[in-house]
Amino acid sequence: MQKKSFLFFLGFGIFFLFILFSYLVHRNIFTGFDFDTTVRLQDNISRRFDESLSIFSDIGNFEPMLILLIVILAIRKKLWGFIVFGLFGLFHIIELYGKFFVDHLPPPEFMLRTKYLIDFPQFHVRSEFSYPSGHAGRAAFLTVLIGFFVIRSKKLTHVQKLIIIGLLVSYDIAMFTSRIYLGEHWVSDVIGGGLLGMSLGILSMLVL
């Protein structure tokens, strides 16, 4: 019961932090920080990584993440998994709400470095506002969920758990960095998405 209470307050605490951070983003508090961080990343990462980072970033799209979530919950075979699907859906509802109501323009076109495998015109349509990052939120949600199962596993050794957790953290860092470097999102978009995904991922633990 104490662990569940801790997860409950931690999840809602991070969600409250997301709301507070969203207000500050709406007030354009991080404009200079956003721009400077993107410029630094693009100045220090070679353009030869554009295509590989673009492909890697595609892993964070809705479809691959949904398939991964289905596989995870199918392995667990828990009826409560439907609630996790609900929280995953709630994330996207809040994400859409943020993109409609948080006044935060995406990086300008000259900063965009995404390479598309298929050059269809519809791939170049960008939403008017970019907060929060769906890729960052989905990555945080799924890695928190997987990390929970890894920590609870009785089949893995302590060292194996540390390695897997390290890989999950590395994946998140790489995904967050790629979204900023490619000019798809500002760092504040990524932080907001990460906070939202993490909070709902932690709340998912309560039913699993």
C-alpha positions as CSV (number, residue, x, y, z in Angstrom):
1,M,0.0,0.0,0.0
2,Q,2.9,2.4,0.8
3,K,4.4,1.8,-2.6
4,K,1.1,2.4,-4.4
5,S,0.7,5.7,-2.4
6,F,4.2,6.7,-3.4
7,L,3.5,6.0,-7.1
8,F,0.2,7.8,-6.9
9,F,1.7,11.0,-5.4
10,L,4.8,10.8,-7.6
11,G,2.7,10.4,-10.8
12,F,0.3,13.3,-10.0
13,G,3.2,15.4,-8.7
14,I,5.0,15.1,-12.0
15,F,1.7,15.8,-13.8
16,F,1.2,19.0,-11.8
17,L,4.8,19.9,-12.7
18,F,3.8,19.4,-16.4
19,I,0.9,21.8,-16.0
20,L,3.1,24.4,-14.3
21,F,5.8,24.0,-17.0
22,S,3.1,24.3,-19.7
23,Y,2.0,27.6,-18.3
24,L,5.6,28.9,-18.4
25,V,6.0,27.7,-22.0
26,H,2.8,29.5,-22.9
27,R,4.3,32.7,-21.4
28,N,7.4,32.3,-23.6
29,I,9.7,32.1,-20.6
30,F,12.1,29.6,-22.4
31,T,12.3,31.2,-25.9
32,G,16.0,32.1,-25.6
33,F,16.9,28.9,-24.0
34,D,15.1,26.9,-26.7
35,F,16.8,28.7,-29.6
36,D,20.3,28.6,-28.1
37,T,20.0,24.8,-27.3
38,T,18.9,24.0,-30.8
39,V,21.7,26.1,-32.3
40,R,24.3,24.4,-30.1
41,L,23.1,20.9,-31.0
42,Q,23.0,21.6,-34.7
43,D,26.5,23.2,-34.6
44,N,28.0,20.3,-32.7
45,I,26.4,17.3,-34.4
46,S,27.5,16.5,-38.0
47,R,25.0,16.7,-40.8
48,R,26.0,13.2,-41.9
49,F,23.8,12.0,-39.0
50,D,20.6,13.6,-40.4
51,E,19.3,10.5,-42.1
52,S,20.2,8.1,-39.3
53,L,18.7,10.3,-36.7
54,S,15.6,10.8,-38.8
55,I,15.1,7.0,-39.1
56,F,15.7,6.6,-35.4
57,S,13.2,9.3,-34.6
58,D,10.6,7.5,-36.7
59,I,10.6,4.7,-34.0
60,G,8.9,7.2,-31.7
61,N,5.9,7.6,-34.1
62,F,2.4,6.6,-32.8
63,E,2.2,3.3,-34.7
64,P,5.4,1.6,-33.6
65,M,4.9,2.7,-30.0
66,L,1.3,1.4,-30.0
67,I,2.5,-2.0,-31.4
68,L,5.1,-2.2,-28.7
69,L,2.6,-1.4,-26.0
70,I,0.3,-4.1,-27.3
71,V,3.1,-6.7,-27.3
72,I,4.1,-5.8,-23.7
73,L,0.6,-6.1,-22.4
74,A,-0.1,-9.3,-24.4
75,I,2.9,-10.8,-22.7
76,R,1.7,-9.8,-19.3
77,K,-1.9,-11.1,-20.1
78,K,-3.5,-8.8,-17.5
79,L,-7.1,-7.5,-17.9
80,W,-6.0,-4.3,-16.2
81,G,-4.0,-3.6,-19.4
82,F,-7.0,-1.9,-20.8
83,I,-6.6,0.9,-18.3
84,V,-3.0,1.3,-19.5
85,F,-4.3,1.7,-23.0
86,G,-6.7,4.3,-21.6
87,L,-3.8,6.3,-20.1
88,F,-1.8,6.0,-23.3
89,G,-4.9,7.4,-25.1
90,L,-5.2,10.1,-22.5
91,F,-1.6,11.2,-23.2
92,H,-2.5,11.9,-26.9
93,I,-5.7,13.8,-25.9
94,I,-3.6,16.0,-23.6
95,E,-1.0,16.3,-26.3
96,L,-3.6,17.6,-28.8
97,Y,-5.0,20.0,-26.2
98,G,-1.5,21.4,-25.7
99,K,-0.9,21.8,-29.4
100,F,-4.2,23.7,-29.8
101,F,-4.0,25.9,-26.7
102,V,-0.4,26.4,-25.7
103,D,0.9,29.2,-27.9
104,H,4.3,27.8,-28.9
105,L,5.4,27.9,-32.5
106,P,7.7,25.1,-33.8
107,P,11.3,25.8,-34.9
108,P,11.5,27.7,-38.2
109,E,11.9,25.8,-41.5
110,F,15.5,26.7,-41.9
111,M,16.3,24.7,-38.8
112,L,14.5,21.6,-40.0
113,R,16.9,18.7,-40.8
114,T,14.6,15.7,-41.0
115,K,15.2,13.4,-43.9
116,Y,12.1,11.6,-45.3
117,L,12.5,8.1,-46.8
118,I,9.5,8.8,-49.1
119,D,9.2,12.4,-50.4
120,F,5.4,12.9,-50.2
121,P,4.2,16.5,-49.8
122,Q,2.0,15.6,-46.8
123,F,5.1,14.7,-44.8
124,H,6.1,18.4,-44.9
125,V,2.9,19.7,-43.2
126,R,3.7,20.9,-39.7
127,S,1.3,21.7,-36.9
128,E,0.9,25.4,-36.0
129,F,2.0,24.8,-32.5
130,S,4.6,22.2,-31.3
131,Y,4.0,21.8,-27.5
132,P,4.3,19.1,-26.2
133,S,6.4,16.6,-28.1
134,G,4.5,13.4,-28.7
135,H,7.7,11.5,-29.5
136,A,9.2,12.5,-26.2
137,G,6.0,11.6,-24.3
138,R,5.6,8.2,-25.9
139,A,9.2,7.4,-25.3
140,A,9.0,8.3,-21.6
141,F,5.7,6.5,-21.2
142,L,7.0,3.2,-22.7
143,T,10.4,3.2,-21.0
144,V,8.8,3.9,-17.6
145,L,6.5,1.0,-18.2
146,I,9.2,-1.4,-19.4
147,G,11.5,-0.3,-16.6
148,F,8.8,-1.2,-14.1
149,F,8.6,-4.7,-15.5
150,V,12.4,-5.0,-15.5
151,I,12.7,-4.0,-11.9
152,R,9.9,-6.3,-10.8
153,S,11.3,-9.3,-12.8
154,K,12.6,-12.3,-10.8
155,K,14.3,-13.8,-13.7
156,L,16.9,-11.1,-14.3
157,T,20.0,-10.6,-12.3
158,H,20.9,-7.2,-10.7
159,V,23.5,-6.6,-13.4
160,Q,21.1,-7.4,-16.2
161,K,18.5,-5.0,-14.8
162,L,21.1,-2.2,-14.6
163,I,22.1,-2.8,-18.2
164,I,18.5,-2.7,-19.4
165,I,17.6,0.4,-17.4
166,G,20.8,2.0,-18.8
167,L,19.7,1.2,-22.4
168,L,16.2,2.6,-21.7
169,V,17.7,5.8,-20.4
170,S,20.0,6.0,-23.3
171,Y,17.1,5.5,-25.7
172,D,15.2,8.4,-24.1
173,I,18.2,10.7,-24.3
174,A,18.8,9.8,-27.9
175,M,15.1,10.3,-28.8
176,F,14.9,13.7,-27.0
177,T,18.1,14.9,-28.6
178,S,17.1,13.8,-32.1
179,R,13.8,15.8,-31.9
180,I,15.6,18.9,-31.0
181,Y,18.6,18.5,-33.4
182,L,16.3,17.7,-36.3
183,G,14.4,21.0,-35.7
184,E,11.1,19.2,-35.1
185,H,10.7,20.5,-31.6
186,W,12.2,23.0,-29.1
187,V,13.8,21.6,-25.9
188,S,10.8,22.9,-23.9
189,D,8.5,20.8,-26.1
190,V,10.6,17.8,-25.3
191,I,10.7,18.4,-21.6
192,G,6.9,19.0,-21.5
193,G,6.3,15.8,-23.4
194,G,8.7,13.8,-21.3
195,L,7.0,15.1,-18.1
196,L,3.5,14.2,-19.4
197,G,4.6,10.7,-20.6
198,M,6.5,10.0,-17.4
199,S,3.6,11.0,-15.1
200,L,1.1,8.8,-17.0
201,G,3.6,5.9,-17.2
202,I,4.0,6.0,-13.4
203,L,0.3,6.1,-12.9
204,S,0.0,3.0,-15.1
205,M,2.2,1.1,-12.6
206,L,-0.7,1.4,-10.1
207,V,-2.8,-1.0,-12.1
208,L,0.0,-3.3,-13.2
